[in-house]
């Protein structure tokens, strides 16, 4: 049985309440940092842990914290990015739903480390149940003396506020999130300056993902060096994975980084194999923005080595033969899935969610959606495949924020690995319109298995 750090007590009745969470060792990390550690000590433990951002980028969290400017007389802020809206990703929502105090405790630990006295949790506007859950958890923590003035007699003050977002995927980008939090349209900012220098209200700010912040709690409880012993090499610790698509057991799983991809897909402890006895065709390993890989490449690298659930192993071979761990949105396609149709579905999403600030993204995502639909519906020509390739190439790297890249990468990978499917749609136009192609279900399951 794999070691769990975040979901250890997920099945304990009442774990969403302060009392039960406290009985299971909750808020011990807060006591430890406020009574025995300095902010610099906490930052150092997070550095030692090797924790990398769990929202998708995978940047070392402790290093990010160390970049925070500390001018005299200027407030600093911690902002939790809970605007989870990447198709195929729903693990943060489950953490907030079932163990909200894990996030609140992580917010206190992280805020203390950063010298922040006001912190925000920016939650996607559609997640109203989770917003109410978090607000209740904050009220409980404050009532018990873990928030507010002079927490536990330490002299440290902290207030945490929950801010509903505007229902825009673009606000998952940290600077667009800050614009929205300030009450403005959620357009990404040009960087530099980075939020660590000029973030919320032009003050030094750190923006971290829900899972990243919650993970600071086991890091403090275990110690950074002990945490770093979990996982492999530069992929340390555990990771929450949202598993969906054509698998037997969709849901949220906490894995130790370094788990073989094949074991994650086929073992009964995790996904349980491909549903209905089908064969696996492909996998999107880290949410809709990462390159899709055919079955042979998701199970092994181009060199023939078994691929592992780590940042490095999944990326081995670059985008030619590799992909990204990303946000951990693991979508499995069986043999009946149409790659063209699923890629078109992703393209529709990115076209709809583009903020429109950058011409390559604003125009290019629309063209990719149109051309993909043209091919999928049996009205395409061979030149359309080359047109798609050209459009995605002109989007990638040419936008203020990574949404353009997120829209381009799935299209590029689909053409790179499944060009024959695109050609089939073009060569068989009548069958393209009548055949019942599969479309993977990658929203969260109605009755998810949380393991």
C-alpha positions in Angstrom: 0.0 0.0 0.0 1.4 3.3 -1.1 2.2 5.9 1.5 -0.3 8.8 1.8 0.4 12.2 3.3 -2.6 14.3 2.2 -5.4 11.8 1.9 -4.4 9.7 5.0 -7.7 10.3 6.8 -9.9 10.9 3.8 -12.4 8.2 5.0 -12.6 9.3 8.6 -16.1 10.5 9.4 -16.1 14.2 10.2 -12.6 14.8 9.0 -13.9 18.0 7.3 -14.5 19.5 10.8 -11.9 21.2 13.0 -12.5 18.8 16.0 -11.9 15.6 14.0 -9.0 17.0 12.0 -7.4 18.2 15.2 -7.8 14.7 16.8 -6.0 13.2 13.8 -3.0 15.5 14.3 -4.2 18.6 12.6 -2.6 22.0 13.3 0.4 20.4 14.9 2.5 21.9 12.1 1.1 25.4 13.0 2.1 24.9 16.6 5.6 23.8 15.5 6.3 26.7 13.2 4.9 29.4 15.5 6.5 28.1 18.7 9.9 26.7 17.5 10.7 28.0 14.1 11.5 31.3 12.3 10.0 32.1 8.9 13.5 31.5 7.4 13.5 28.0 9.0 10.2 27.1 7.3 11.4 28.3 3.9 14.6 26.2 4.4 12.6 23.1 5.2 10.4 23.5 2.1 13.6 23.9 0.0 15.1 20.7 1.6 11.9 18.8 0.8 12.3 19.4 -3.0 8.6 20.2 -3.3 7.7 21.3 -6.8 4.6 23.3 -7.7 1.7 20.9 -7.9 -0.5 23.1 -10.1 1.3 22.2 -13.4 4.5 24.1 -13.8 6.6 22.0 -11.3 8.8 24.9 -10.2 10.6 24.4 -6.9 8.3 25.9 -4.2 11.0 26.8 -1.7 13.0 28.6 -4.4 9.8 30.5 -5.5 9.3 31.6 -1.9 12.9 32.8 -1.6 12.4 35.2 -4.5 9.8 37.2 -2.5 10.9 40.8 -2.0 10.8 42.1 1.6 10.8 45.9 1.4 10.3 47.7 4.8 6.8 48.9 5.5 5.2 47.1 2.5 2.7 44.2 3.1 3.3 40.8 1.6 0.6 38.5 0.4 0.0 34.8 -0.1 -2.6 33.9 -2.6 -3.8 30.3 -3.0 -4.8 29.4 -6.6 -7.9 27.3 -6.3 -9.2 28.2 -9.7 -9.0 24.6 -10.8 -10.5 24.4 -14.3 -8.1 22.4 -16.5 -10.2 19.7 -18.2 -9.3 16.4 -16.6 -8.2 17.9 -13.3 -10.3 17.8 -10.2 -8.0 16.8 -7.3 -7.9 20.2 -5.6 -11.6 20.3 -5.4 -11.7 16.9 -3.6 -9.0 18.1 -1.1 -11.0 21.2 -0.3 -14.3 19.3 -0.1 -13.1 16.4 2.2 -10.2 17.9 4.2 -10.5 21.7 4.0 -8.5 22.2 7.2 -5.4 20.7 5.4 -5.5 23.7 3.1 -6.2 26.2 6.0 -3.3 24.7 8.0 -1.0 24.9 5.0 -2.1 28.5 4.4 -1.1 29.5 8.0 2.3 27.7 7.7 3.0 29.2 4.3 1.8 32.7 5.3 4.1 32.7 8.4 7.0 31.6 6.3 6.4 34.5 3.8 5.6 37.2 6.4 2.1 37.6 5.1 -0.6 38.8 7.5 -3.4 38.8 4.9 -3.9 35.8 2.6 -6.5 34.9 0.0 -7.9 31.7 -1.4 -9.1 32.4 -4.9 -11.7 29.7 -5.8 -13.3 29.1 -9.1 -16.8 30.7 -9.0 -18.6 27.5 -10.0 -17.3 25.8 -6.9 -19.9 27.3 -4.5 -20.1 24.2 -2.2 -16.3 24.3 -1.7 -16.4 28.0 -1.1 -18.9 27.5 1.8 -16.8 24.6 3.1 -13.7 26.7 3.2 -15.4 29.6 4.8 -16.8 27.3 7.5 -13.3 25.9 8.1 -11.8 29.3 8.4 -14.4 30.3 11.0 -13.7 27.1 13.0 -9.9 27.8 12.9 -10.4 31.4 14.0 -12.8 30.3 16.8 -10.1 27.9 18.1 -7.4 30.6 18.1 -5.5 29.5 15.0 -6.4 32.6 13.0 -6.8 36.3 13.8 -4.7 38.3 16.3 -1.7 36.9 18.2 -2.2 33.3 17.1 -1.3 30.9 19.9 0.3 33.8 21.8 3.1 33.9 19.2 2.6 37.6 18.2 1.8 36.5 14.7 -1.4 37.8 13.1 -3.2 36.4 10.1 -6.5 36.7 8.3 -7.6 34.4 5.4 -10.3 35.4 3.0 -12.1 33.3 0.3 -12.6 35.1 -3.0 -14.9 33.5 -5.6 -13.5 33.8 -9.1 -15.3 34.8 -12.2 -15.5 31.4 -13.9 -12.6 32.1 -16.3 -9.9 29.5 -17.0 -7.5 32.3 -17.8 -7.6 33.3 -14.1 -5.7 30.1 -13.3 -2.7 32.0 -14.6 -1.2 33.8 -11.6 -1.1 37.3 -12.9 -4.6 37.1 -14.4 -5.8 35.8 -11.0 -4.2 38.8 -9.3 -6.0 41.2 -11.7 -9.3 39.5 -11.0 -8.6 39.5 -7.2 -8.1 43.3 -7.5 -11.6 43.6 -9.2 -10.3 44.0 -12.7 -10.8 41.9 -15.9 -8.7 38.8 -15.6 -6.1 39.5 -18.3 -2.5 38.2 -17.7 0.1 40.8 -17.0 3.4 41.2 -18.9 6.3 39.9 -16.9 8.6 41.2 -15.5 7.9 42.5 -12.9 7.0 39.1 -11.4 4.4 38.8 -8.6 7.3 38.2 -6.1 8.2 41.9 -6.7 5.0 43.5 -7.7 2.0 41.2 -7.3 -1.3 41.9 -5.5 -1.9 45.6 -5.1 1.6 46.1 -6.5 3.1 44.4 -3.4 5.3 41.3 -3.1 3.1 38.2 -3.5 3.4 34.5 -3.8 0.8 32.5 -5.7 0.7 28.8 -5.0 -1.7 25.9 -5.9 -4.0 24.2 -3.4 -2.0 21.0 -3.3 1.3 22.8 -3.0 0.2 24.8 0.0 -1.4 21.8 1.7 1.8 19.8 1.2 3.7 22.2 3.5 2.0 20.6 6.5 3.5 17.1 6.1 6.8 18.7 5.2 6.9 20.5 8.5 5.7 17.5 10.4 8.2 15.1 8.8 11.0 17.6 8.2 12.2 18.6 4.8 14.9 15.9 4.5 12.6 13.1 5.5 10.0 14.3 3.0 12.6 14.3 0.2 13.3 10.6 0.8 9.8 9.9 -0.6 9.6 9.7 -4.4 12.7 9.6 -6.6 15.5 12.0 -7.5 14.1 15.5 -8.2 10.4 14.3 -8.1 10.0 14.1 -4.3 7.0 13.3 -2.2 3.5 12.3 -3.1 1.2 13.7 -5.8 -2.6 13.8 -6.2 -3.7 12.4 -9.5 -7.2 13.0 -11.1 -7.8 9.8 -13.1 -10.6 9.7 -15.7 -11.5 8.4 -19.1 -11.9 4.8 -20.1 -10.7 3.2 -16.8 -12.3 0.8 -14.4 -11.9 3.0 -11.3 -11.9 6.8 -12.0 -11.2 9.1 -9.1 -8.5 10.9 -7.1 -5.4 9.0 -6.1 -2.4 9.9 -4.0 0.7 8.3 -5.4 4.3 8.3 -4.4 6.2 9.9 -7.3 8.2 7.3 -9.1 5.3 4.9 -9.5 5.5 3.1 -12.9 2.8 4.4 -15.2 1.8 0.9 -16.2 1.2 0.0 -12.5 -0.9 3.2 -12.0 -3.1 2.3 -15.0 -3.5 -1.4 -14.5 -3.2 -2.2 -10.8 -6.3 -2.7 -8.7 -5.0 -0.3 -6.1 -5.3 2.6 -8.7 -7.1 2.7 -12.0 -7.9 -1.0 -12.3 -7.1 -1.3 -16.0 -9.1 -0.3 -19.1 -12.9 -0.4 -18.8 -14.9 -3.1 -20.6 -11.9 -5.2 -21.5 -10.7 -2.7 -24.2 -7.2 -2.0 -25.2 -5.5 1.3 -24.3 -5.0 3.7 -27.2 -3.5 6.8 -25.6 -3.1 8.9 -22.5 -3.2 12.6 -21.7 -1.0 12.5 -18.5 -1.3 15.9 -17.0 -4.5 17.7 -18.0 -5.8 18.8 -21.4 -2.9 21.2 -22.0 -0.1 18.5 -22.2 0.8 16.4 -25.3 -1.2 13.2 -25.8 1.0 10.0 -26.0 0.1 6.7 -27.7 0.0 3.6 -25.5 3.5 2.4 -26.5 5.1 5.8 -25.5 3.2 6.3 -22.3 4.3 2.9 -21.0 7.8 3.2 -22.3 10.2 5.9 -23.4 11.5 6.0 -26.9 14.6 4.2 -25.5 12.5 1.4 -24.2 12.7 2.2 -20.5 9.5 1.9 -18.4 8.0 5.4 -17.9 7.5 6.5 -14.3 5.0 9.0 -12.8 7.6 11.7 -12.3 8.3 15.1 -13.8 11.4 13.8 -15.5 10.3 10.4 -16.8 7.1 11.7 -18.4 9.1 14.5 -20.1 11.8 12.2 -21.4 12.3 12.7 -25.1 10.8 16.2 -25.0 7.6 16.8 -27.0 8.7 14.5 -29.7 8.2 11.3 -27.6 7.4 12.7 -24.1 4.8 14.7 -22.3 4.3 16.5 -18.9 3.1 15.5 -15.4 1.3 18.9 -15.4 -1.6 19.2 -13.0 -2.0 15.5 -12.7 -5.1 15.2 -14.9 -4.7 11.7 -16.1 -7.1 10.9 -19.0 -7.0 7.4 -20.5 -8.4 6.8 -24.1 -9.4 3.3 -25.1 -9.2 1.9 -28.6 -12.7 3.3 -29.6 -11.7 6.9 -28.9 -11.3 9.3 -31.8 -8.2 11.4 -31.3 -9.4 14.0 -33.8 -12.7 14.4 -32.0 -11.2 14.7 -28.6 -8.6 17.2 -29.8 -11.4 19.2 -31.4 -13.2 19.1 -28.0 -10.0 20.5 -26.3 -9.7 23.2 -29.0 -13.2 24.3 -28.4 -12.4 24.8 -24.7 -9.3 26.8 -25.3 -10.9 29.0 -27.9 -13.8 29.7 -25.5 -11.4 30.5 -22.6 -8.9 32.7 -24.4 -8.9 36.2 -22.9 -8.3 37.6 -26.4 -5.5 39.8 -25.3 -2.9 38.3 -27.7 -3.6 38.0 -31.4 -2.0 34.6 -31.9 -4.1 33.0 -29.2 -7.3 35.0 -29.9 -7.3 34.2 -33.6 -5.3 31.0 -33.7 -7.5 29.1 -31.2 -10.5 29.9 -33.2 -8.9 28.7 -36.4 -7.8 25.5 -34.8 -11.3 24.8 -33.6 -12.8 25.4 -37.0 -10.3 23.4 -38.9 -10.5 20.4 -36.5 -14.3 20.5 -36.7 -14.0 20.6 -40.5 -11.8 17.5 -40.5 -13.8 15.6 -37.8 -17.0 16.1 -39.6 -15.7 14.7 -42.9 -15.2 18.0 -44.8 -11.5 18.4 -44.6 -8.6 18.2 -47.1 -5.0 17.0 -46.7 -3.9 20.6 -46.7 -5.9 21.3 -43.6 -3.5 19.0 -41.6 -0.6 21.2 -42.6 -2.6 24.3 -41.9 -3.3 23.1 -38.4 0.4 22.4 -37.8 1.3 25.9 -39.1 -1.3 27.6 -36.9 -0.3 25.8 -33.7 3.4 26.5 -34.4 2.6 30.3 -34.7 0.7 30.3 -31.4 3.3 28.5 -29.3 5.7 30.9 -27.5 4.1 34.0 -28.9 1.6 34.9 -26.2 1.8 36.8 -22.9 0.7 33.8 -20.9 0.9 30.0 -21.4 -2.7 29.6 -22.5 -1.5 29.8 -26.1 1.0 27.0 -25.5 -1.7 25.0 -23.7 -3.9 25.2 -26.8 -1.2 24.5 -29.3 0.5 21.5 -27.6 -2.4 19.0 -27.8 -3.0 19.8 -31.5 0.7 19.3 -32.3 1.0 16.0 -30.4 -2.2 14.7 -31.9 -0.9 15.3 -35.5 2.6 14.1 -34.6 1.4 10.7 -33.2 -2.0 10.2 -34.9 -1.7 11.8 -38.3 -3.2 8.6 -39.8 -6.5 9.3 -38.0 -6.6 12.8 -39.4 -6.0 11.4 -42.9 -8.7 8.7 -42.3 -11.3 11.4 -41.7 -10.4 13.1 -44.9 -10.3 10.0 -47.0 -13.6 8.6 -45.6 -15.9 11.7 -45.4 -19.1 9.8 -45.4 -18.1 7.3 -42.7 -16.8 10.3 -40.7 -20.3 11.7 -40.4 -22.1 8.4 -39.6 -19.6 6.5 -37.4 -20.2 6.7 -33.6 -16.8 8.0 -32.4 -15.9 8.0 -28.8 -15.5 11.1 -26.7 -13.7 10.5 -23.4 -15.4 11.6 -20.2 -12.8 13.6 -18.3 -14.9 15.6 -15.9 -14.9 14.3 -12.3 -17.0 11.1 -11.9 -20.4 11.4 -10.2 -19.4 8.9 -7.5 -15.6 9.2 -7.4 -13.3 6.8 -5.7 -11.1 8.8 -3.4 -8.1 6.6 -2.5 
